[in-house]
């Protein structure tokens, strides 16, 4: 009985009832006119009834479409939740493997993290933070000393892992002219790095306080959109002398090189310091190149020592001192 009553209340039953009423009502009304034939009256009434059925079909199709869209949205959300769960598990597992004793396992874990960052952009900053944290771990190598000792196989294997981390950081950073992606931050405070190459990349805030930069360091063609801190950093020998290349680079905010020690060539040719550039108490033991460099708010050289040739920026002159150092003064 309940099923029969619900059938009477269904939209389909109401549509059929309205269509029949229109068919009969319009047909009878038209038959009252002597000029209308029976066939014309039935045809007109049939069209009126059919239009009601057609409207019901359109409504039913729209309802099915909305139900299907809702189902697809639920499936999409379920898929996203499952993907996030898998990504979180993959991330956690990779971070755990970074503590593995085998160097090849640590390298594989780093590549897994980089792959996760490439597939899910939301992980990029987190993965960069993890790689930087790995590089901040205490590390030394026989080549880094003033009197190199015989090669240490364990230190060499660890160095290869760290070089992998540095390459992956370079690859994950956007190119210097890519303004459609975020400018990611790096914190390498106190890290011992060799062959650090971030050339041609775009970064936000970069911290290299008390960092040891061995062999050749290349920051040429970079764009730093946030403040950069090289406070008390040191360039040193490795396989090569500790050259510091930073030509054609743009510092949008402050560039802090106070107390930094450059033990070999320091090349800032054509670099644009758009905000404050501070080289207070910095020491240049090798050649210093500032030709064609431009400065914005301030260029601080208080206490800076130059022990070798200097290519000064425009508007400055290099002046030899009695203690065999060089001082920059305004022209």
FENSULBEL-V160062 format. One record per backbone hydrogen bond with DSSP energy under -1.0 kcal/mol. NH is the residue of the N-H (numbers start at 1). CO is the residue of the C=O. If there is no record, write none. Layout:
BEGIN
nh=NH co=CO
nh=NH co=CO
END
This chain:
BEGIN
nh=5 co=1
nh=6 co=2
nh=7 co=3
nh=8 co=4
nh=9 co=5
nh=14 co=10
nh=15 co=11
nh=16 co=12
nh=17 co=13
nh=18 co=14
nh=19 co=15
nh=20 co=16
nh=21 co=17
nh=22 co=18
nh=23 co=19
nh=24 co=20
nh=25 co=21
nh=26 co=22
nh=27 co=23
nh=28 co=24
nh=29 co=25
nh=30 co=26
nh=31 co=27
nh=33 co=30
nh=36 co=33
nh=41 co=37
nh=42 co=38
nh=43 co=39
nh=44 co=40
nh=45 co=41
nh=46 co=42
nh=47 co=43
nh=48 co=44
nh=49 co=45
nh=50 co=46
nh=51 co=47
nh=52 co=48
nh=53 co=49
nh=54 co=50
nh=55 co=51
nh=56 co=52
nh=57 co=53
nh=58 co=54
nh=59 co=55
nh=60 co=56
nh=61 co=57
nh=62 co=58
nh=63 co=59
nh=64 co=60
nh=65 co=61
nh=66 co=62
nh=67 co=63
nh=68 co=64
nh=69 co=65
nh=70 co=66
nh=71 co=67
nh=72 co=68
nh=73 co=69
nh=74 co=70
nh=75 co=71
nh=76 co=72
nh=77 co=73
nh=78 co=74
nh=79 co=75
nh=80 co=76
nh=81 co=77
nh=82 co=78
nh=83 co=79
nh=84 co=80
nh=85 co=81
nh=86 co=82
nh=87 co=83
nh=88 co=84
nh=89 co=85
nh=90 co=86
nh=91 co=87
nh=92 co=88
nh=93 co=89
nh=94 co=90
nh=95 co=91
nh=96 co=92
nh=97 co=93
nh=99 co=96
nh=100 co=97
nh=106 co=102
nh=107 co=103
nh=108 co=104
nh=109 co=105
nh=110 co=106
nh=111 co=107
nh=112 co=108
nh=113 co=109
nh=114 co=110
nh=115 co=111
nh=116 co=112
nh=117 co=113
nh=118 co=114
nh=119 co=115
nh=120 co=116
nh=123 co=120
nh=124 co=121
nh=127 co=123
nh=128 co=124
nh=129 co=125
nh=130 co=126
nh=131 co=127
nh=132 co=128
nh=133 co=129
nh=134 co=130
nh=135 co=131
nh=136 co=132
nh=137 co=134
nh=144 co=141
nh=145 co=142
nh=156 co=152
nh=157 co=153
nh=158 co=154
nh=159 co=155
nh=160 co=156
nh=161 co=157
nh=162 co=158
nh=163 co=159
nh=164 co=160
nh=165 co=161
nh=166 co=162
nh=167 co=163
nh=168 co=164
nh=169 co=165
nh=170 co=166
nh=171 co=167
nh=172 co=168
nh=173 co=169
nh=176 co=200
nh=178 co=175
nh=179 co=177
nh=186 co=205
nh=188 co=207
nh=190 co=209
nh=191 co=188
nh=193 co=212
nh=195 co=214
nh=198 co=218
nh=200 co=220
nh=201 co=198
nh=202 co=174
nh=203 co=223
nh=204 co=184
nh=206 co=227
nh=207 co=186
nh=208 co=229
nh=210 co=231
nh=211 co=208
nh=212 co=191
nh=213 co=234
nh=214 co=193
nh=215 co=236
nh=217 co=243
nh=218 co=196
nh=219 co=245
nh=221 co=247
nh=222 co=219
nh=223 co=201
nh=224 co=250
nh=225 co=203
nh=226 co=204
nh=228 co=254
nh=229 co=206
nh=230 co=256
nh=232 co=258
nh=233 co=230
nh=234 co=211
nh=235 co=261
nh=236 co=213
nh=238 co=240
nh=243 co=241
nh=244 co=265
nh=245 co=217
nh=246 co=267
nh=248 co=269
nh=250 co=222
nh=251 co=272
nh=252 co=224
nh=255 co=276
nh=256 co=228
nh=257 co=278
nh=259 co=280
nh=260 co=257
nh=261 co=233
nh=262 co=283
nh=266 co=287
nh=267 co=244
nh=268 co=289
nh=270 co=291
nh=271 co=268
nh=272 co=249
nh=273 co=294
nh=274 co=251
nh=277 co=298
nh=278 co=255
nh=279 co=300
nh=281 co=302
nh=282 co=279
nh=283 co=260
nh=284 co=305
nh=285 co=262
nh=288 co=309
nh=289 co=266
nh=290 co=311
nh=293 co=290
nh=294 co=271
nh=296 co=273
nh=300 co=277
nh=304 co=301
nh=305 co=282
nh=307 co=284
nh=311 co=288
nh=316 co=313
nh=317 co=329
nh=319 co=327
nh=321 co=325
nh=324 co=321
nh=326 co=306
nh=327 co=319
nh=329 co=317
nh=331 co=315
END
